[in-house]
Amino acid sequence: MKIAAVNFVLFLATISCTSKAKKPAADTTTVSAAAVKTEKFDLANLKMNENIDDLLKANALSWKEGSDKESTAMGFESFATSKPELLVYDKQSLAGGAGKEKNLLVLHYGQETHQIEMYEIRIYDAAQAGLLAGSLQKKLGKPIFIKDSGLNKSSIELDENGDEVKGERNDTKFQVWDDTRTGLSYFLLEKKTGNTVVFEELTVINRKSENAAMWIKFRGFDGYKK
């Protein structure tokens, strides 16, 4: 699994527990999008109680158009894809990438229920990084928590040998929003080089779920206020 290394925020270390169970049998057929869609798909509208089979069919996609290689919690499976049909947030297309890295959506769903319980969006395209933060601020206002290494301009950046890093600073910013209406929590990590956001990762968890505490611990967010 590819996860951007963040030296500044130690509490973001992921607690991984890779599931060994088989994923659902591959669905090699697709369903006409016009036949089942009622509106254009948008991740911002997910209620976190959707069935992943229904979601794929509604967007004329099949299991073969994603990967199950991303780490997830015991009793769950992952479906990772860069398909443009699903990489849409707040009416903004997030399809793209930088170099060999493609922007990615990772859906985590129950092995038995197939219900989606958590998702992650990773944005590697600097031209698109920052869109998620803008959407969340517009919808939910100020975050309830911010930790930004870039606020301390008097500090110096050191490399692994303890030497000062020359050139533009590399900083990280971590923000949290809670939507009290839906019960969803949004955890956003941004990496910046100078004043440019070069990577953005959004994790969305349903705090009303009986597995909410497990997911928060799985992603290492249980100690974000410390």
N, C-alpha and C positions, 0 to 999 in steps of 0.2 A: 504494500500500500504506500502511495506517495503522499507524504504529509510534509508541508513546509516546516523546516526546523526553526524554532523561535527561541533564541538564547535569552531574550530579555524577560520572558514570562514563564517562569519555571512551573507554575501551577497548571499550565496548559498541556502537560504531558498526558498523552492518551493512555487510558487503561484498556488494553485490547484483550478481547477474548474471542478468538475466531471460531465460528460455528462449523462443525463438521457435518451436520445433517445435510441431506440432499435438498436441492432447491426443487420447486415444482417442476413437473414434466414440461419440457420445452414446448411452447406453443408455436408451431410453424405456420399458423394461419394468421391472417390479419382481417380486421373487420372494417368495412367502409366507414371512414370518419364521418361522412355525411349522414350515415344511417343511425349513428348512436350519439353524436355530439349535440349538445344543446347550446354550448357556448365555448369560445376559445379557451384552451387550458391556460391557467396562470397559477404559478406556485403560491402567489400571495393570497389566493383564495382557498388553499387547502385547509380543511378543518381538522386534519390529522386523525380521521376515523375512516378514511377511504380504503377500499380494497384495491390492492395493486393490480390484480387481474383486470378489474373493471377499468382502472385508469389506463392501462396499456391498450386495451381494446378500444376505449373511447378516443384514443389518439392514433389508431391504426398502426400500433407498434406490436412487436412480438418479443419474447424473452431473448431471442438470439441477438437483439439489437442493444444488449447491455451486458455487463459483466457481474459476476457474483464474487469477485476476488477481494473486495474491500472488507476490512475487518469489521465485525459487528459483535453484539452481545450474544451470550448463550441463549438459545431458544429463538433466535432471529436470523434472518437472511438479509443480504444487501443486494441492491440492484443499482449499478453505476452506469450512467449513460451520458453521452455528449450530444444526443439527438436534439436538434433545434425545436422540435415539437414540445419538449418538456422543459427546455432551458428558457423559460419566460418568467419574469418576475415583475409584477406591477406594470404589465403591458410593455415591458422592455425586453428585447431579445438579449440573452446572455450567451448565445452561441458564439464560439470563437476560441481563441487561445493564443499562446506565445511559444514559438519554437516547437518543440516536441510535446509541450504540455497543452492539452485541450481543456477548456472550461468544462466542469464536471458537476453532475447532480448525482448524489448518492441517497437512495431511499432505503430505509431500514424497516422491515416488516416482519410480523410474526410468522413463524414456520407453520403453525396450525391455523391461525386466523387469516393470514395474508393481509392484515390491517397495517397500514403505514403508521408508525409511531414516532419516527424522527427522520429529518432529512438534512443534508448538507449541500451547500453550493460552494464550489471553489472556482474563483475567477483568477486566471493567470494573465489575461490581456489587460495591459495597463490602460488602454483606452476605455475599458469597461469597468475596471476596478474603481470603486467609489460610488457606483450606481446604487448598490444595495444600501449603503449608509444614507444616501440621499433619500431613498424611498422610505426607509424606516423613520428617519427624522420627520419627514413630511406627514407620515401616517400617525406616528406615536409621540412625536415631540422629542424632548431631551431624554437621553438614556438615563436609567436609574443608577448606572455604574459606568465609570470611565477609568481606564488606566492607560496612560500615554507616555511612553519613554521620551517622546519628542518634546514634552513640556519642559524638561530639564535641559535647557540649552547650555548650561555651564558644565555639564558632564562631558566626558570624552568617551569615544567608542574604542574599545580594546579588542584586538584579535585574540586567537586562541593561545598565543605566546605572551600575551600581556602587553603587546606593543600598540601604540596609538594608531588607529586606522585613519589614513589620509583620504581626502576627497569628501564626497557627499556622505552625510550620516545615513545609517540604516536604523530606522525606528519601527516600533510596533505600537499599535493602538488596539485596545480591547474594550468593547462596549456591550452593555446589556440593556434590553428593553423588555418590559412585561406588558402584554395586552390583557388588561383585567376583564375585558369584555369576552374574549375568546379563550383565555387561559393559556395562550401560547407565549413562550419566552423565546427571545431572539438573542443569540450570542454571536457577536461579530468581531472577527479578528482581521486587522489590516496591517500589511507590511509596507513601509514607505522607504524610498531612496530619495534623499533630499526632500522636496515637497511633493513628490509624485507617488501615488498609491500604486504599487506594482503587484500586489496580491491581496485578495479578499476572500475570506471564508466565513460563511454564515451557517450556523447550526440552529435549527428550530425544533423545540421540544414542547410537547403538550403537558403542562404542569397538572392538568386534571387527570392525566392517565395514572393508573396504579403503578406504572413502571417509570414514572417521571424521575424519582430519586435515583433509580438505577442508571437511567440515561445520563443524568447530570454528572454522576460519578464516573461513568464510562468515558465521558468526554473530558473529565478533569476539571469540571466547572464548579464542583462542590466547595472549593476553597477560594473562589475568585475574589471574595471580599477581604481576604486576609492580607 
